[in-house]
Amino acid sequence: MSSGDLDALLRVTSATYRGENPPDVAFGTYDGAVGRLVLAVSGKGIVACSFEDEHAVYERVTRHVGSFIGPDPGRLDPVRRELDAYFSGRLRAFTTPVDLAIATSFARTVLQKTMAVPYGTTATLSEIGEHIGRPRALRAVGNALMANPVCVIVPCHRIVPGDGALGDYAGGVNAKRHLLTVESRS
């Protein structure tokens, strides 16, 4: 699906419901301090806040959450406002509900433990592994974090390797460094 195809599909979806029957999933983007994030919000909460390509996110959300996907600013704007507040250092905890429907069962377990890591702190891969009862599954924990469908809001950037390095991050090491810097200044 090309960029024009996705834009056309979202325009048709938008024209179809005209606010009367909102889409199952609100879909859009957010341009912030760490680049473009693709957003998707279901009736249960945010299912995607991703550095991935819009088409990849659209396909995954369609496959796992719902096929009636379109723009719905009323549902996306609260997430965008929270992201703005977070990046400016005014928000320490997101209130947007998280829907991990597109994560695997193992990844959901890892990401739920990740959400417990306090703002402004870090935890190691091995600490997360220990908390989920899989202390030797460091590679699996790392893969689950890299596949986090709700980056920033589910703070996988707070998880680092045990050697003191920053480690990998879906948005790149500079994005991870920026997020940790934002949190260290508040």
C-alpha positions as CSV (number, residue, x, y, z in Angstrom):
1,M,0.0,0.0,0.0
2,S,1.5,3.3,-1.0
3,S,1.3,6.5,1.0
4,G,-1.3,7.9,-1.4
5,D,-3.3,4.6,-1.1
6,L,-3.4,4.9,2.7
7,D,-4.3,8.6,2.6
8,A,-7.1,7.8,0.1
9,L,-8.4,5.0,2.2
10,L,-8.5,7.2,5.3
11,R,-10.3,10.0,3.4
12,V,-12.9,7.5,2.1
13,T,-13.4,6.1,5.7
14,S,-13.7,9.6,7.0
15,A,-16.2,10.6,4.4
16,T,-18.2,7.4,5.1
17,Y,-18.9,8.0,8.7
18,R,-18.9,11.8,8.9
19,G,-18.9,11.6,12.7
20,E,-22.1,9.6,12.9
21,N,-20.5,6.2,13.2
22,P,-16.9,6.7,14.3
23,P,-14.3,4.2,13.2
24,D,-13.5,1.2,15.4
25,V,-9.9,2.5,15.5
26,A,-8.9,6.2,15.3
27,F,-5.7,6.4,13.2
28,G,-3.3,9.3,12.7
29,T,0.2,10.6,13.4
30,Y,2.0,12.8,15.9
31,D,5.1,14.8,15.0
32,G,7.1,15.4,18.2
33,A,10.6,15.8,19.6
34,V,11.6,12.3,18.7
35,G,10.1,12.2,15.2
36,R,6.9,11.0,13.7
37,L,4.8,8.6,15.8
38,V,1.9,6.6,14.3
39,L,-1.1,6.6,16.6
40,A,-4.1,4.2,16.8
41,V,-6.8,4.3,19.5
42,S,-9.4,1.6,19.9
43,G,-12.4,1.7,22.2
44,K,-10.2,0.2,24.9
45,G,-7.3,2.6,24.7
46,I,-4.2,3.3,22.7
47,V,-3.1,0.3,20.6
48,A,-0.2,2.0,18.7
49,C,2.2,4.8,19.4
50,S,4.9,3.6,17.0
51,F,8.0,4.6,15.2
52,E,7.1,2.1,12.5
53,D,5.9,3.1,9.0
54,E,2.2,4.0,8.9
55,H,1.4,1.2,6.5
56,A,2.9,-1.5,8.8
57,V,1.0,-0.1,11.8
58,Y,-2.2,0.1,9.7
59,E,-1.8,-3.5,8.6
60,R,-1.1,-4.8,12.2
61,V,-4.0,-2.9,13.7
62,T,-6.4,-4.1,10.9
63,R,-5.3,-7.7,11.5
64,H,-5.6,-7.6,15.3
65,V,-8.0,-4.9,16.4
66,G,-10.5,-3.8,13.8
67,S,-11.0,-3.2,10.1
68,F,-13.0,0.1,10.3
69,I,-10.1,2.5,10.8
70,G,-10.1,6.2,10.1
71,P,-9.2,9.6,11.4
72,D,-11.0,10.7,14.5
73,P,-9.3,13.8,16.0
74,G,-11.7,13.7,19.0
75,R,-10.1,10.4,20.1
76,L,-6.5,11.2,19.0
77,D,-6.2,14.7,20.4
78,P,-6.1,13.7,24.1
79,V,-3.1,11.4,23.3
80,R,-1.4,14.2,21.4
81,R,-1.9,16.6,24.2
82,E,-0.4,14.2,26.7
83,L,2.5,13.6,24.4
84,D,3.0,17.4,24.1
85,A,2.9,17.7,27.9
86,Y,5.3,14.7,28.4
87,F,7.9,16.1,25.9
88,S,7.8,19.5,27.6
89,G,8.4,17.9,31.0
90,R,5.0,18.7,32.4
91,L,3.6,15.1,32.4
92,R,5.2,12.3,34.4
93,A,2.4,9.7,34.0
94,F,0.2,9.1,31.1
95,T,-3.5,8.7,31.8
96,T,-4.4,7.4,28.4
97,P,-5.5,3.7,28.8
98,V,-3.3,1.3,27.0
99,D,-4.6,-1.6,24.8
100,L,-1.9,-4.1,24.1
101,A,-4.0,-6.1,21.7
102,I,-1.4,-6.2,19.0
103,A,1.4,-7.5,21.3
104,T,2.1,-11.2,21.8
105,S,1.2,-12.7,25.2
106,F,4.9,-12.8,26.3
107,A,5.3,-9.2,25.1
108,R,2.3,-8.1,27.1
109,T,3.8,-9.6,30.2
110,V,7.1,-7.8,29.6
111,L,5.4,-4.5,28.8
112,Q,3.1,-4.6,31.8
113,K,6.2,-4.9,34.0
114,T,7.8,-2.1,32.0
115,M,4.9,0.2,32.8
116,A,5.8,-0.2,36.5
117,V,9.2,1.3,36.1
118,P,8.9,4.8,37.6
119,Y,9.4,8.0,35.6
120,G,13.0,9.2,35.6
121,T,14.4,5.8,36.5
122,T,15.7,2.8,34.5
123,A,15.6,-0.9,35.0
124,T,17.8,-3.6,33.4
125,L,16.7,-6.3,31.0
126,S,17.7,-8.8,33.7
127,E,15.5,-7.1,36.3
128,I,12.5,-7.3,34.0
129,G,13.3,-10.9,33.2
130,E,13.5,-11.7,37.0
131,H,10.1,-9.9,37.6
132,I,8.4,-12.0,35.0
133,G,10.0,-15.3,36.2
134,R,12.3,-15.6,33.2
135,P,15.7,-14.4,34.4
136,R,17.6,-16.0,31.6
137,A,15.3,-14.8,28.8
138,L,17.2,-11.6,28.1
139,R,17.0,-11.8,24.4
140,A,13.3,-12.5,24.5
141,V,12.7,-9.6,26.8
142,G,14.8,-7.3,24.5
143,N,12.8,-8.5,21.5
144,A,9.5,-7.8,23.3
145,L,10.7,-4.3,24.1
146,M,11.8,-3.7,20.5
147,A,8.3,-4.8,19.3
148,N,6.5,-2.5,21.8
149,P,3.5,-1.2,19.9
150,V,2.9,1.7,22.3
151,C,6.3,3.4,22.6
152,V,6.8,6.3,24.9
153,I,3.5,5.7,26.7
154,V,4.7,2.2,27.6
155,P,8.2,3.3,28.6
156,C,10.4,0.7,27.1
157,H,13.0,3.4,26.8
158,R,13.5,3.1,30.5
159,I,14.9,-0.5,30.1
160,V,18.7,-0.7,29.6
161,P,21.2,-3.5,29.3
162,G,23.1,-4.3,32.5
163,D,26.4,-3.0,31.1
164,G,25.5,0.7,31.5
165,A,24.9,1.2,27.8
166,L,21.7,2.7,26.5
167,G,20.8,-0.3,24.4
168,D,18.6,-0.6,21.3
169,Y,15.4,1.3,20.8
170,A,12.7,1.2,18.1
171,G,13.1,4.9,17.5
172,G,16.9,4.8,17.5
173,V,19.4,5.5,20.2
174,N,19.1,9.3,19.9
175,A,15.4,9.1,20.5
176,K,16.0,6.9,23.6
177,R,18.6,9.3,24.9
178,H,16.2,12.2,24.4
179,L,13.4,10.5,26.3
180,L,15.7,9.7,29.2
181,T,17.0,13.3,29.2
182,V,13.5,14.7,29.3
183,E,12.7,12.5,32.3
184,S,16.0,13.4,34.1
185,R,15.3,17.1,33.8
186,S,11.8,17.0,35.4
